Amino acid sequence: MLKGILPVVLAALLVAAPLQQASANSDTTADVLRVALPAAAWGMTQYLDDNEGSKQFYYSFASTIAATYALKTAVHKNRPDGSDNDAFPSGHTSMAFQGAAFFQRRYGWQYGAPAYALASYVGYSRVKNDHHDTLDVLAGALIGMAASYYFAEPFYGVQITPTAGLNGLGLQFSKHW
């Protein structure tokens, strides 16, 4: 029963997220990718019959949306194009990076790398088309990535994760037994 309800809830969240009027091809592409990346990540959990991954995806996606819109409501930062005051953080970027980070964290870099490239394009296009500044996009990317890194665990094999701290950079290797 629960497995049948969760896809409906996810679809409702995706539909409820407001789509901007696209003024250029890169706007249209960003609009599509912000939905397509999380949808593809969720679809992968279904394709692999990965019930635990589905649950992790739902938590990751819901927390990304909640954090993004809570900050938009609290911060009231004007957009560079002056269209409204909900620029911070970028919702397009947070959704796209949530999907990309979920792919990478759960299924590895072979899926994560192309997804991150597409998510980066979303962020780039939001700045290029004057909807956000770089800080808005970086904050959105951080929110989406943090949610996926917090909730998603590697599905199989060895997971390699970059780390950064006050004392330097490194790689963390993990494997589920």
Phi, psi and chi 1 to 4 in degrees:
 res  aa     phi    psi   chi1   chi2   chi3   chi4
   1 MET       -  -50.2  171.1   82.7  174.0      -
   2 LEU   -62.5  -38.1 -174.3   61.7      -      -
   3 LYS   -62.8  -32.1 -174.6  174.1 -180.0  176.4
   4 GLY   -76.3  -27.2      -      -      -      -
   5 ILE   -81.6  -38.5  -66.7  171.4      -      -
   6 LEU   -60.3  -41.5  -70.6  176.4      -      -
   7 PRO   -61.7  -34.6  -25.1   33.6      -      -
   8 VAL   -66.6  -41.5  174.3      -      -      -
   9 VAL   -63.6  -43.1  171.1      -      -      -
  10 LEU   -61.9  -45.6  175.8   65.0      -      -
  11 ALA   -60.8  -40.4      -      -      -      -
  12 ALA   -63.3  -40.9      -      -      -      -
  13 LEU   -63.4  -41.9  -76.1  172.5      -      -
  14 LEU   -65.0  -40.6  -71.8  172.3      -      -
  15 VAL   -71.2  -36.3  170.3      -      -      -
  16 ALA   -70.6  -25.1      -      -      -      -
  17 ALA   -64.7  123.2      -      -      -      -
  18 PRO   -67.7  132.3   24.2  -31.8      -      -
  19 LEU   -91.6  132.2  -70.0  172.6      -      -
  20 GLN   -77.5  154.4  -57.0  -74.8  -26.4      -
  21 GLN   -70.3  126.0  -71.9  -71.4   -3.9      -
  22 ALA   -83.4  123.8      -      -      -      -
  23 SER  -102.9   -7.9   62.0      -      -      -
  24 ALA  -152.7  166.2      -      -      -      -
  25 ASN   -59.8  -37.6  -75.2  -20.9      -      -
  26 SER   -68.7  -29.5   60.9      -      -      -
  27 ASP   -65.7  -45.1  -86.4  -12.8      -      -
  28 THR   -62.2  -43.9  -56.8      -      -      -
  29 THR   -62.4  -43.5  -57.0      -      -      -
  30 ALA   -64.3  -39.4      -      -      -      -
  31 ASP   -60.4  -42.4  -72.2  -16.8      -      -
  32 VAL   -70.3  -46.3  169.5      -      -      -
  33 LEU   -66.4  -31.9  -73.7  173.8      -      -
  34 ARG   -65.9  -23.6   74.0  142.8  176.8 -177.1
  35 VAL   -96.5  -38.6  173.5      -      -      -
  36 ALA   -67.1  -38.4      -      -      -      -
  37 LEU   -65.2  -50.3  -76.2  166.5      -      -
  38 PRO   -63.7  -37.5  -18.9   27.6      -      -
  39 ALA   -63.7  -39.5      -      -      -      -
  40 ALA   -67.7  -38.7      -      -      -      -
  41 ALA   -63.0  -44.9      -      -      -      -
  42 TRP   -63.8  -41.4  173.7   78.7      -      -
  43 GLY   -60.1  -35.1      -      -      -      -
  44 MET   -63.9  -38.9 -179.3   70.0  104.5      -
  45 THR   -63.5  -35.2   68.5      -      -      -
  46 GLN   -72.7  -42.6  -60.2  -55.6  -64.9      -
  47 TYR   -60.6  -40.8  175.9   74.7      -      -
  48 LEU   -87.8    2.9  -65.1  174.0      -      -
  49 ASP    52.2   44.9 -161.6   25.7      -      -
  50 ASP   -97.2   81.7  179.8   10.7      -      -
  51 ASN   -62.4  -40.4  -66.3  -30.8      -      -
  52 GLU   -64.6  -40.1 -175.0   62.4   28.5      -
  53 GLY   -63.6  -38.3      -      -      -      -
  54 SER   -60.0  -46.4  -69.6      -      -      -
  55 LYS   -61.5  -44.2 -174.6  169.9   78.6  171.4
  56 GLN   -63.0  -38.1  -67.0  171.1    7.4      -
  57 PHE   -63.0  -46.2  176.0   83.3      -      -
  58 TYR   -58.4  -45.7  -63.6  132.0      -      -
  59 TYR   -62.4  -43.7  -72.6  131.1      -      -
  60 SER   -64.1  -47.4  172.5      -      -      -
  61 PHE   -65.6  -46.5 -174.2   78.1      -      -
  62 ALA   -62.6  -40.9      -      -      -      -
  63 SER   -70.0  -33.1   62.0      -      -      -
  64 THR   -63.1  -48.6  -63.8      -      -      -
  65 ILE   -62.8  -45.8  -64.1  -61.6      -      -
  66 ALA   -61.4  -47.0      -      -      -      -
  67 ALA   -65.4  -42.7      -      -      -      -
  68 THR   -61.4  -50.7  -61.8      -      -      -
  69 TYR   -75.6  -26.6  -73.8   96.9      -      -
  70 ALA   -64.2  -43.8      -      -      -      -
  71 LEU   -67.8  -41.0  -78.0  169.0      -      -
  72 LYS   -58.1  -41.1  -78.7 -178.4  174.9  -67.3
  73 THR   -69.6  -37.1  -59.1      -      -      -
  74 ALA   -81.3  -35.1      -      -      -      -
  75 VAL   -87.0  -41.6  173.1      -      -      -
  76 HIS    54.9   53.4  -63.2  -67.1      -      -
  77 LYS   -91.3  132.2 -179.5  175.0 -179.3  -88.0
  78 ASN   -69.3  144.1  -70.4  -34.0      -      -
  79 ARG   -76.6  152.7  -68.4 -178.0 -175.3  -87.8
  80 PRO   -59.4  -31.4  -25.2   33.4      -      -
  81 ASP   -84.0   -2.0   65.4    3.6      -      -
  82 GLY    75.5   11.5      -      -      -      -
  83 SER   -73.1  -31.8   62.2      -      -      -
  84 ASP  -165.9 -172.0   59.6   34.6      -      -
  85 ASN  -121.2   37.5   68.1  -14.2      -      -
  86 ASP  -125.0   47.1   66.3  -11.5      -      -
  87 ALA   -77.0  -29.6      -      -      -      -
  88 PHE  -107.0  126.5 -176.6   86.4      -      -
  89 PRO   -86.2  174.6   32.5  -34.0      -      -
  90 SER   -72.6  116.0  168.7      -      -      -
  91 GLY   -68.6  -39.2      -      -      -      -
  92 HIS   -57.3  -46.9  -79.0   69.6      -      -
  93 THR   -69.7  -39.4  -51.9      -      -      -
  94 SER   -64.3  -41.4   67.8      -      -      -
  95 MET   -66.6  -45.0  -70.1  175.1   68.0      -
  96 ALA   -63.3  -43.8      -      -      -      -
  97 PHE   -73.4  -26.3  -87.6   88.0      -      -
  98 GLN   -62.4  -46.6 -179.0  -84.8  -29.4      -
  99 GLY   -63.6  -44.9      -      -      -      -
 100 ALA   -64.3  -45.1      -      -      -      -
 101 ALA   -67.0  -35.2      -      -      -      -
 102 PHE   -63.6  -46.8 -175.3   85.8      -      -
 103 PHE   -53.0  -51.0  -96.0  127.4      -      -
 104 GLN   -66.5  -46.5 -177.6  -89.6  -46.7      -
 105 ARG   -68.7  -42.3  178.8   82.4  169.3  134.4
 106 ARG   -83.6  -41.2 -175.4   77.0  179.6  157.1
 107 TYR  -117.8   -3.2  -57.5  114.0      -      -
 108 GLY   104.6  172.0      -      -      -      -
 109 TRP   -68.5  -24.5  -79.1  102.2      -      -
 110 GLN   -62.0  -28.5   67.3  -89.6   25.9      -
 111 TYR   -98.0  -34.2  -60.4  104.0      -      -
 112 GLY   -69.1  -39.7      -      -      -      -
 113 ALA   -60.4  -51.3      -      -      -      -
 114 PRO   -64.2  -34.9   -6.0    9.2      -      -
 115 ALA   -66.1  -40.7      -      -      -      -
 116 TYR   -63.7  -37.4  -85.6  127.3      -      -
 117 ALA   -61.6  -44.3      -      -      -      -
 118 LEU   -66.4  -41.7  -67.3  171.2      -      -
 119 ALA   -63.6  -38.4      -      -      -      -
 120 SER   -63.2  -36.8  -63.8      -      -      -
 121 TYR   -62.0  -40.0  175.5   78.2      -      -
 122 VAL   -58.1  -49.6  171.3      -      -      -
 123 GLY   -60.9  -44.6      -      -      -      -
 124 TYR   -58.2  -46.2  164.2   78.4      -      -
 125 SER   -68.0  -31.4   71.4      -      -      -
 126 ARG   -67.0  -36.5  -59.8  -58.0  -72.4  168.1
 127 VAL   -74.8  -45.7  172.9      -      -      -
 128 LYS   -57.9  -39.8  176.5 -177.4  170.2  -89.6
 129 ASN   -89.4   11.8  -67.2  -36.0      -      -
 130 ASP    66.9   27.9 -140.9   19.9      -      -
 131 HIS   -89.7  -26.0  -62.9  -59.5      -      -
 132 HIS  -145.0  162.3  -68.1  -75.1      -      -
 133 ASP  -101.3  175.7   59.9   31.4      -      -
 134 THR   -59.9  -38.4  -56.0      -      -      -
 135 LEU   -62.0  -40.4 -179.8   62.3      -      -
 136 ASP   -60.3  -44.4  -56.4  -26.0      -      -
 137 VAL   -69.8  -43.2  167.2      -      -      -
 138 LEU   -62.9  -39.9  -70.0  175.0      -      -
 139 ALA   -64.3  -42.9      -      -      -      -
 140 GLY   -61.7  -43.7      -      -      -      -
 141 ALA   -62.6  -42.5      -      -      -      -
 142 LEU   -63.1  -42.5 -179.0   62.7      -      -
 143 ILE   -61.1  -49.8  -70.3  167.0      -      -
 144 GLY   -63.0  -42.2      -      -      -      -
 145 MET   -68.8  -43.1  -69.2  172.0   67.9      -
 146 ALA   -61.3  -41.1      -      -      -      -
 147 ALA   -63.8  -44.4      -      -      -      -
 148 SER   -68.8  -39.0  -73.9      -      -      -
 149 TYR   -67.8  -31.3  -92.2   74.3      -      -
 150 TYR   -73.5  -43.8 -176.5   78.5      -      -
 151 PHE   -94.1  -30.8  -71.8  108.8      -      -
 152 ALA   -89.7  141.5      -      -      -      -
 153 GLU  -120.9  153.4  -64.1  176.7   -2.5      -
 154 PRO   -58.0  139.8  -23.5   32.5      -      -
 155 PHE   -79.8  -42.9 -177.7   59.6      -      -
 156 TYR  -157.7  163.5   53.7   81.0      -      -
 157 GLY    68.8 -162.7      -      -      -      -
 158 VAL   -95.0  132.9  174.5      -      -      -
 159 GLN  -105.0  131.4 -177.7   73.4   27.9      -
 160 ILE  -112.9  123.3  -57.6  171.3      -      -
 161 THR  -125.0  127.9  -53.2      -      -      -
 162 PRO   -70.5  144.4   21.3  -26.8      -      -
 163 THR  -129.4  153.2   60.8      -      -      -
 164 ALA  -142.6  142.0      -      -      -      -
 165 GLY  -152.1 -175.2      -      -      -      -
 166 LEU   -64.8  -27.7  -64.7  175.2      -      -
 167 ASN   -96.1    2.4  -64.6  -33.0      -      -
 168 GLY   139.9 -168.9      -      -      -      -
 169 LEU  -109.1  158.2  -57.3  172.4      -      -
 170 GLY  -167.5 -176.5      -      -      -      -
 171 LEU  -124.9  139.1  -67.4  174.8      -      -
 172 GLN  -111.8  127.5  174.1 -177.8  -13.8      -
 173 PHE  -104.0  134.5  -64.7   88.7      -      -
 174 SER  -141.4  151.2   61.9      -      -      -
 175 LYS  -146.5  135.0  173.9  152.2  177.1   64.3
 176 HIS   -89.0  135.6  -79.6  -89.6      -      -
 177 TRP  -102.9      -  -54.5   99.8      -      -
